[in-house]
Each structure stands twice: as C-alpha cells, then as structure tokens.
Amino acid sequence: VRNAVYFDIHKEMPPTAYFPLTQVPAESSMSIIVRSPEQANAMESAVKDAIASVNPEIDLQFRIFSAQVDSALKQDQLMAMLTGFFGGLAGLLAVIGLYGVISYMVAQRRNEIGVRMAMGAQRADVLKMVMRDAATMVGIGLVVGAVLAVISAKWAASMLFGLKPRDPVTYVVCAVALAAVAALASLIPARRAARLDPWTALREDR
C-alpha cells in the first residue's frame, strides 16, 4: 500500500508495518475511512444502523476527513495568509517607492531632459531613457530579491506545508508580476518627463 500520514503531516513518513487487528489484542479502538456519495448525516445514520445490528454496544464517533485535515493545517493556513498579506504590502510599498524615486529622478534631470529635447530628442526618446533607468533599478532589485528568496526559502519551507524551497515557476511568475507592476509605476513619471516643455525646463534653475 502507499504511504499514509498518521501523526504530523510536516514530517516524513517513517517506516511502517501493517498488522491485522487480531494480532494487536491491546487495541481498543480503530479508525475507518468511509467514502459515500450520500450526505454526511445520511451516511452516519446508515453506518450506525449497520453497526448496531451487529453490536449495539460499539461506540462510534464521526469526523469529516476534510475538516480533520483543515484542522491540522490551521497554522499553515494562518502563516500562508500572513505571508501573502505582508508580501502584498511589501510589493505595494516597493511600487510607491519606485514611483517616488523615478519622479524625483525626473525632477532632478529636468534641465538635462530640456537640453536633450532642445537638441532634437523626441518624446519617445525621453520616455525610453526614463524607462531604461527604471528597468535597471528594477532588474537589480529582482536579482537581489531572488537571491534573498532562495536563501530564505529553506526557512520558510519548514513552516509551510507543501512549499518547495526551489520552485522556478514561482520565481519566474513573481519576477514577471513585479516587473510589470514596476513598469506601470514608472510609466507615469516617464510620460510626465516626455511631455516636458524644453524651453520651460531650460529656464529653471538646476
């Protein structure tokens, strides 16, 4: 038979031997899994009637298997929810920070942008320049974040059931999502820079 978890789902399955119940005389109780297309209440009544017809003194307790699994995973579900919340909050703060940095960079380079546009640079060129600078910052952040994620994944795997320390699909999806959100956050100040009036920008103090 295949391995089954009896005690802690976070631990590996130890070597297990199965014996007939008649060889374990000290055993006073047993657990039986019943699968039925019927509703839980109807199934419980049918099982109770069947057992009572054999021996009415047998005591029965029913627990829904999915509810039992959910109970064992409460801590994991709480950790996953908290991790997701703080991860989303960190992403939001990163987007706000990136927007602020790009806006500040555009404000500091208004004269440079004005000179470039006065010398013939098109708005598309200014837009590409600002987005390229933003992409450089985002790329560095993604590389550093990926390294830290790989390092911390082993620690997180010990706290969350079923989490793989190294899942390339998860890393790629997260990187693409963060890059897309960062691009949207950078697009607003980049478009603002591309719409600058070069003569107004040149008349401003550095």
Long-range contacts (C-beta under 8 A, 24 or more apart in sequence): 9-72, 9-73, 9-161, 10-158, 10-161, 33-65, 40-64, 73-161, 76-159, 76-160, 76-161, 79-159, 79-160, 80-160, 83-156, 83-160, 91-178, 91-181, 94-141, 94-178, 94-182, 95-181, 95-182, 95-185, 96-185, 98-134, 98-137, 98-138, 98-182, 98-185, 98-186, 99-185, 99-186, 99-188, 99-189, 101-137, 102-130, 102-133, 102-134, 102-185, 102-186, 102-189, 102-190, 103-188, 103-189, 103-192, 105-130, 105-133, 105-189, 106-130, 106-189, 106-190, 106-192, 106-193, 109-193, 110-193, 110-196, 110-201, 110-204, 111-201, 111-202, 111-204, 111-206, 113-193, 113-196, 113-198, 113-201, 114-196, 114-197, 114-198, 114-199, 114-200, 114-201, 114-202, 114-204, 115-198, 115-202, 117-196, 117-198, 117-201, 118-198, 118-199, 118-202, 123-194, 123-195, 124-194, 126-190, 126-193, 126-194, 126-196, 127-190, 127-191, 127-193, 127-194, 130-186, 130-189, 130-190, 130-193, 130-194, 131-183, 131-186, 131-187, 131-190, 134-182, 134-183, 134-186, 134-190, 135-183, 135-186, 138-178, 138-179, 138-182, 138-183, 138-186, 142-175, 142-178, 142-179, 145-178, 146-171, 146-175, 149-174
